[in-house]
Amino acid sequence: MLLRAKKAHEIASSEITPQATVEAFHQMRRSRRDLLKGLGSVGAAAMLGGFATAAEAETALKVVSTNYKVSDRETTPAAKAKNYNNFYEFGTDKGDPARNAGKLKTRPWTVKVEGLVKKPQTIDIDTIMAYRPIEERVYRFRCVEAWSMVIPWDGYSLSEFIKAMEPLPSAKFVQFISDDDPKVMELPSGIEFPYSEGLRMDEAMHPLTLLTFGSYGQTLANQQGAPIRVIVPWKYGFKSAKSIVRIKFVDKMPSTTWNDMAPDEYGFYSNVNPSVDHPRWSQAHERLLNTNSILPKIVPTLPFNGYANEIGAMYAGMDLRKNF
């Protein structure tokens, strides 16, 4: 029997995450709702500390204009980009991060640099932000779930930070580890936290890879991965680790969350590739979310998300079906 890969607009939200994870998370949410009913609204708020806490205010950034633009697509409205997010530490529904991330405190914040590096150290976020001028770069953003946006991110090339850290010649990969504070995060069962992602060293050093502190000229909203994340525009969005607390230089391919959970669905490289479908849906097209309309525009997906000319040489001779 032939199985048809689903088109982008046919994907149900329940199909995005491995089913066991979805079921475990919804069981947790049902249990919490039952508890709230039993306690009553006042008692529940007192016991649970209140889940709707206002996030720290986003502040304006001094940014430098660049030539990193997207000329063939309109920029996604900021309200949509900041309210339609994947950040499973705060819930699996798209609106959960904006509702639940208010407790995340982004100051003080430090990043521990460790592993195969000349001088391991722990660095304050404001020191990291001051290493280089913060640039505005408008990038395409493509989720593995077959939806996309166009977002003006604010940061500087990750390569500049890596060079300042002086990794040893034996460092071949960079691992990013996210915050996993159970006091402020949902941390749904079925996913192993802390979240981990990684890049090959040449990918991390490519000028397009952005160490990111803001979007739309403001510091990142909590639900976007504040106060520090990476953006790798030619890869599916889950490769761009959020709320980073550790950066580790290693000599072997690091463990990464989704690749560990479902290696047949989420490859380590996860370059955007319309010719390699997800096992449960097609990657040939995407739902472009760049207007305030509730109806997305369906557009063809571009190899490497439209950045093939810039980064394609890194994968010359590589079997992109095997190394998806």
N, C-alpha and C positions, 0 to 999 in steps of 0.2 A: 504494500500500500504506500502511495506517495504522500508525504506530509508537506503541506504548503507553509512556507515561512510567512508569518503575518506581516502585513504592511504597517508602516509607522502609525497611522491613525487608528489601527485596530487593536493596539496593545492595551490590555486592561492593567490597572495599577497593581493588581494582585499578582501579575506575572513578572513584575520587574525584579523583586527580591525572591531568593529561594523560598519555597513554600513553607518550610519548617520555621524559618525566621518570621514570616508574616503571621503564621498561626500563633507562635509564642508571644509575639508582641501584642496582638489583639487580645489574647487571653489576659495579659497583664493589664491592658487598658480596661477590659471588662471588670476585672477584679477591683481596679481603682474606682470605677464608676459605682460599683456596688457598695464600696466603703463610703463613698461620698453620700449616697442615698441614706445609708444607715446613720451616719453622724449628723446629717443636716448641714446646711451651708455654713453656718457660723462655726460649729465644732470642727468641721472638716478643714476649714481655712486655718483654724488655730493649730490643728494637729499636723497638717501637711505643710504648713508654712506659706501657703499661697503659691500657686503655679504661675499666675499672671503678674510677674514682677517687671516693671519697666526696665528696658535695656539702658545701658550707659549711652548717653547722647553721642551720635556721630558728630565729629568735628571736621571743619574744613582743613584740607591739606594744601600746602603750597606745591603745585605740580608744574613740571616742565612739559610743554607741548612737544610732540614727536611726530614722525611720519608714519607711525604704526596706525593705520586706518583700515576701515572696511568700506570700500566704495560701492559695492553692489547690494548692500543691505542696510536698512535703517537700524539705528540703535534701539535696543529694547528699552522701553520706559523704566525708569529707576524703580518705581513702585512694583512693577511686575518682577523685575530681577531680584528684588529684596523680599518678595513674599511667595516665591515659587522656588523652593530650595530642597535639595537633598542634604541633610545633615543628621544622620540617623542617631547620633548621640542625643538628639532632642526629639526624636519621633520619626516614624516612617512616612507619614502623610506630607504632602508638599507644603502645607501651611503650618505644620507642627513646629518647625524651627523658629519661625517668626513669633509664634505664640509662646514657645517654651524657653527660648534662649535668653530671656531677660535677666536671669540670675547670673549669667556668666560675667565674671569680673575680669576685665582686660587690662587693668592697672592695679597693682604691679603685675608684670608678666616677664618671665625670663625664658630663654631658650638655651638648653644645654647642648653644647657641641662636643661630640665624643667620638671614639673609635680611632681610625687610622688618620690622625691629624697631629700636626707638630705640637700644638699646644691646646689640649682640651680645656674648655672654659664654659662658664655660664654667663650669658650676656643679656642685659636688660633690653626690652623691646625698643625703647626710645633711642638707645645707642645704636641698635641695628638699623633703625629708620634713618639715622643721621649719617650712615656710612657713605651714601651716595645721594645725589639729587633724585627726588621721586618724580618719575615720568608718568604721563598719561598715555596709555596704550589701548587702543580700541581693537579688541580681538573677537573673532568668532568663538563661541563656546558650544560644544556639542556633547550632550549627555549620551551615555550608552543606551538609554531608554528611547532614543530616537526623537528627542526634542532638542531645540537649539535656541540660542540667544546671541545678541551682539552687545558686548558690555565694555565700557571704558574702565579698565583696571588701572590702578595707581601703584607703582612700585619701581624696582630697578632689576636689572638682570641678575638672576641668582648667581651667575658666574662671578660677579663682582664680590659677593659675599664669600663664595667658596675660595676665591683667591686670597682673600684676607685671612681665612682660617688656615691656610697652608696645609692642605691634605698631603699625606705621604704618597709616594709613587705607587705604592701597593693598593691604594684605594681605587676601586673600580666601579663602585656603586655608591649612591647616597640614599639613605633611608630617612623618612620623615615620620615622626610619631606624634600623634595628636593628644590633646588633653582628654582625660577620662575621669573627671571629678564627679563621683556619684552624688555629691551634695547639691550639685546644680544641674546635672544631666539626667535624662531619662534612662539612657543605656539599656535599650530593649534587649531582652533575652534572645538567644539565637545568633548573636553576633559577638565575636570575641573582641573585646576592647583591651588596651587602647588601639585605635585605628592606626594602621601602618600602611605606608606606601613607599615606593622607591623608584629611582631612575638610574639608568646606566650613566656613568660619569660624563660621557660626551653629550648625552641628552641634557643633563643638569647644567652643563657648561655652555649649551647653545644660547646665543643671545636672546632668542625668543622666550626662553623659560624665565618667568617673572616671579621674583620674590615680592609678594603683594601685600600691601597694607591698607588699600582703599579701593573705592570705585565711585564713579560719578563725582570725583573731586572731594570726597569725604572719606574718613576712616571707615573701614569695613563695618557693616552692621554685624551684630553678634551671629545672626543666622547665616551669614556669608562666610564664617570662619575666622572672625576677629580673634586677636588683632593681627595675626600673621598667617599667611597661607602661600602656597605656590599655585601658579597658573601655567599649564603646559598646553598651549592652544591646539596642537595637532593631535592630542590624545583625548580619549573620552574623559568626561569630567571627574570621574571618581579617582583618577590618577593625581588630581590636584589637591593634595592634603590640606586640611583646614586646622585652625587653632593649634599650630605646631608648638610643642614644648621640647622636643629633642630632635637634633639632626645628627645622624650617625654615619660616618664614612666607613665602608666595609669593603672586603676584597671579593665577596661572593654575592650573588643575587640575593637580596634580602627577602624575608617573609613579608607578604603584603596581604591585607585583610581579605579582599574579595577573591583574589587568586587562590588563597588558602581554602576559602569556603566553597568555591565552585570553580575549579580550574578549567573545566570544559566550557564555561560561560564567560569568564573574565580572565583574559591572559595577562601576563606580567607587562607586556609592552602596551597593549590596548591602544594602538594607533587607530585613528578614525579610518575605516576602510569600507567603502560601500560594497566591495566585492566579497567580503567575509561577513556573513550573517551571524547574528546571535542565534543560538540554537532554538530560541522561541519566537524570534521575529526578524524581519528584514532590516538591514542597515542601509539599504539603497536610497531611502528617502528619510526626511526628517520633518517634524512639525516645528516651523519657525515661529517663535514667540517674540515678535519684535513690534507688536502694536498693542493697543488696549482692547482689541477685539477678543471676544471669547472664542472665535473661530480661528485656529492657526492656519497659516499658509503651508501647504505641503510642497517641499522643494527637494531637488536631488541632493544627496550628500556628496561632497567632494573628497577625493583622496587626501588623506592627512588634513582634513578639514579646511582645504584650500591653501595649505602651507607647503605643498610638495616641492615647490621650487627652492624654498629656503632650507628644508630639512631632509629632503629625499635622499641625498648622498649618504647620510648616516646609515641607511638601510640598504645600500646597493649590494646586490647579490644575496640578500637575506630572503628566505622563504616566509613571506608575510602571512601565509595561511597557517603554516606550522607555528610560527612565532607571532601569534595574533595578540 
